[in-house]
Amino acid sequence: MTPEAQARQQIDAMLVAAGWTVQDYKALNLAAARGIALREVPLKTGPCDYLLLVDRVPVGVIEAKKAGTTLSGVVEQSGSYAENLPDFLANLIPGSKLLPFAYESTGIETFFRDEREPD
């Protein structure tokens, strides 16, 4: 198993422990739960590792990286995903059409940003 696959396995477990239902994008079932973490969702700039949905509305992305990665160095990547949702997903977000939450995680360490609060 690759180091990034190990990180994803740990991230999956953390999401499940927090109450999320983890699904592959190709096997999407929006009726499965209120909180769904979708793996490998195609965006305008390429697939994101996870797209978080609450009540079928996109609320955040998670960028998975192997253990030891400096997460502050990949902030732009998750930010780019948040800004490049396909129109059919962006139209589900009230207001600015931008995802409010961005995460970067190794499965050991996790960075979090609320894009609604720039400070």
ABEGO torsion letter per residue (X at the ends): XBAAAAAAAAAAAAAAAAGBBBBBAAABBAAABABBBBBGBBBAAEBBABBBBBGGBBABBBBBBBBGBBAAAAAAAAAAAAAABBAAAAAABBEAGBBABBBBBAGABBBBBBAABAX
